[in-house]
Amino acid sequence: MATNILLTLIITALNFLCIAFAFDPSPLQDFCVADLTSTARVNGLACKDPSTVKADDFFFRGLHLPGNTTNPLGAALTPVNVNRVPGLNTLGLTIARLDLAANGFIPPHTHPRATEILTVLQGSLEVGFVTTGPTYTQFSKVLEKGDVFVIPIGLLHYQRNVDNGNTVVLAAVNSQNAGIIAVTNGVFGVEPQINSDYLARAFQLDKKTIQELQAKF
Ligand SMILES: *[C@@H]1O[C@H](CO)[C@@H](O)[C@H](O)[C@H]1NC(C)=O
């Protein structure tokens, strides 16, 4: 009986630790504006001297401007993260604009450090995420202007414009540096390359197809 209670306590403590460390750590000061020139190695970025902090450290102008979607994806992501707004350092937030031309898309990817929430400002968007294995269940929606969708932390997801016009999306993530792992580049665009015989077996494709994919990414 006592063992069961102890086990429950340990599991509860472990769950608590997971929750506490699954997001950017909470700040212990009003702000820690990133000193982008510091070479100090810390979790996040070193703080600037607070006496030198200006309103511009918390400011970015231009998210009303469309990104350039003239590229093979027909997509442009404009992230406003800690590199553009140093005042975001330690605050666990990023905002981004996503432009998608007709048929534009973002390939399947994950953000290892953040949950994402997005809203469509213009056009329409198919968005979907996949649960972890072994079930790999897909949850997807076609969003219209004003719709909001949430992508839980770490889960594989994708976005694509299923309309003929341009789509504009405003997204936020709860990390100053959410990180991105695209399935395509994260498997086929790796330096040094992952062994192609092994990938051929893993994907149940011939080695030539794998090498073509490796050349593309
Ligand atoms: C958009 O990107 C394309 C391809 O890189 C380039 O040729 C074009 O000049 C860019 N357009 C603008 C308005 O910057």
The ligand as an SDF file (V2000), in Angstrom:
LIG
                    3D

 14 14  0  0  0  0  0  0  0  0999 V2000
   10.7220   37.3040  -55.1040 C   0  0  0  0  0  0  0  0  0  0  0  0
   11.6110   36.2000  -55.1870 O   0  0  0  0  0  0  0  0  0  0  0  0
   12.0030   35.8980  -56.5190 C   0  0  0  0  0  0  0  0  0  0  0  0
   12.7970   34.5920  -56.4650 C   0  0  0  0  0  0  0  0  0  0  0  0
   13.8460   34.6700  -55.5320 O   0  0  0  0  0  0  0  0  0  0  0  0
   12.7740   37.0580  -57.1020 C   0  0  0  0  0  0  0  0  0  0  0  0
   13.1430   36.7650  -58.4280 O   0  0  0  0  0  0  0  0  0  0  0  0
   11.8950   38.3090  -57.0640 C   0  0  0  0  0  0  0  0  0  0  0  0
   12.6310   39.4220  -57.4920 O   0  0  0  0  0  0  0  0  0  0  0  0
   11.3730   38.5610  -55.6730 C   0  0  0  0  0  0  0  0  0  0  0  0
   10.3820   39.6380  -55.7070 N   0  0  0  0  0  0  0  0  0  0  0  0
   10.4530   40.6940  -54.9050 C   0  0  0  0  0  0  0  0  0  0  0  0
    9.3470   41.6980  -55.0580 C   0  0  0  0  0  0  0  0  0  0  0  0
   11.3460   40.8410  -54.0850 O   0  0  0  0  0  0  0  0  0  0  0  0
  1  2  1  0
  1 10  1  0
  2  3  1  0
  3  4  1  0
  3  6  1  0
  4  5  1  0
  6  7  1  0
  6  8  1  0
  8  9  1  0
  8 10  1  0
 10 11  1  0
 11 12  1  0
 12 13  1  0
 12 14  2  0
M  END
$$$$
